[in-house]
């Protein structure tokens, strides 16, 4: 039986017509999936790159003037007010009115508070009434004495004429003498009454609290209705002060210097002070004196330092770092200091002193030379330019050229 070739051709499957379109669609899907995977891989790498870069705090190197003197010693201390007082009353009484608030400037003698004066005022009024009564009795005796003296002179004249007896003259003289003695006694009583009135007036004045000197109120310690006393009493419910006043013109610096280095300090020595609150502000000052005693517990000696000029930004109890400056010979100045750097930005690597300088998003290790001494900030003689950004407290993971993420340094 012969093969029907035409019939066989009809049974052949045409693959080009049925599968060419699905194959092309599959390749497109594979291409998009690969692109998405590549993008995800890039984003993941960027994330890990950013998170793996260490975060660092930075600080800028400060400008140093050309006339900076070398420091022979660095120390830290506090701003203090030599003249301050917690103002109280002389007596125990209830507070009626407080007339000041914190931060208010007051003058010497200015009224700060009033205390309850009801009892003291009643005693004052009584003393004044007693004085007036005694004065009226004195005036009466003076009138009677004047009349008795006139009567005595008339009786003496009549006695000389023999018109009255000796007994009448004696009676007139006795009356005048008695009134004279009464007058002296009343004068003394008036003096006592006047003293009593002044005492009661003083009691009233003691119930009015006034500023003992010019200054600024730094603490308001009592409120109306509370009891105030010059001594602690009442089981802790009695205040011992109305307010604290500080003489702002008496601000100075007190530092404790290690007794091993006190030989580097002398009276009238020049000092440069830097407040912790304003690290970029160098304040000129001078040693007042060295307190002639040592603290055996801390092995330190206290040194008092005066500001050349006071500034409202300088507040009592502020922390301050000071640099005791060397006295230059023949007016010479040390000009080798090129910048001043925070001590927290300086690290030691063996015999080298190094800092990490931030350049864009990378760090550069750089060796520097610093002046002798301690303290913060430190004088840099070479290696850093003013304004360059340095890493503060550099982490151990830092290496020259690695990327970092900069965050603001805590001041």
C-alpha positions, 0 to 999 in steps of 0.5 A: 500500500503506497504512503500518502505523503500529503496526508503525512505532511498534514499531520506535522506540527508547526512549532513556529506558529505556536511557540515563538511568541511565548518564548520571546515573552519569557526572555523579557520576563527574565531580563526585568527580573535580572535588572530588579535583582541587580538594583536590589543588590546595588541598594543593599551594598550602598546601605551596608556601605553607609551603615558600616562607615563609623560615625564621628563627632568633629570640632574645628581647630581654633585660630591662635593669635600671633601673640600667644604666650606659652603656658607653664601650667593648666588648671581648672576651677570655678567662677565664684563671687567673693561677696554674696549673702543669703538675706534673712530676718533678725527675728522669727516671723511670718512672711507677708510679702516678697518683693523680688524675683530671681535675676533682679538687680537690687541696690543697697538698702532696697526693700526685699520683703516684709514680715508680719508686724502686727504685734510689733506695731502694737508694742510700738504704739503702746511705747509711743503712748507711754512717752506722750503720757510721761511728756505731759506729766513733765510739762505739768511739773514744769508749770507747777515748779515755776509757780512754786519758785515764784511763791518761794520768792514772794515768801522770802520777800515777806520774811525779810519784811517780817510779815511771815513766819519762818515756817511759812518760808520753809514750806515754800522752799520745800514745795519748790524743792519737791517739784524740782526733784519730781521734774528731774525724775520725769525727765529721766522717765521721758528719756527711758520712754524715748529709748523704749520707743526707739527699741520698738521702732527697731523691732518694726525695722527688723521685720523689713528685710533690705538688701545689704549691698548692690547685687543681683538676686540669684535665689528666692527662698521664701514665699508669703505665708511661710515662717522665717527665722535666723536659725533653723527651727520648727522641724524643717518647716521654717525658712532661714533665708528670704533670698540670696544676693550676689555682688556681681562686681566681686566675681573671680576665679578659684582654682586648686593647683596641685602642690607639686606645681604651685612653684609655677604660680606667682602673684600678678602672673598673667592668666588666660581663662576659658569658660566651659560654656564658651570654649572659643572665648579666651578671657585675660586675667591675672593671679590675685594671690595664692592662699597660704595653706594646702589641702592635705586631703587633695594635696592642692593649693587654692589660687585666686584669679581676677578677670581683667574685665567683667562680662555679663556672660561670666556667671558664678559657679561656671566651670573654667579652665585656666592657663598660667602664662610664662612671663616673656623675656624683654617683651618677647612673645611666643609666635610658634602657635598656629592653632588651638585644638580640643584635647579630645581630638588629640591621640597618641600613637607611640611617640607621635601625637596625631589627629584625624582630619576630616576631608569630605567623607574620608579621614586623614591621619596627620602627625602634629606638634603640640606645646608642653603642658596640659589643659584644654584646648592645646596649643598646636605648633605644626600640623593643623591649620585653623578651621580644619575639621578634626575628629573628637574622641577618634574610635579605634576603627579609624584608618587613614582614608576610610569613609566616615559619617560626621555628626555634630560634636557635643559641646 
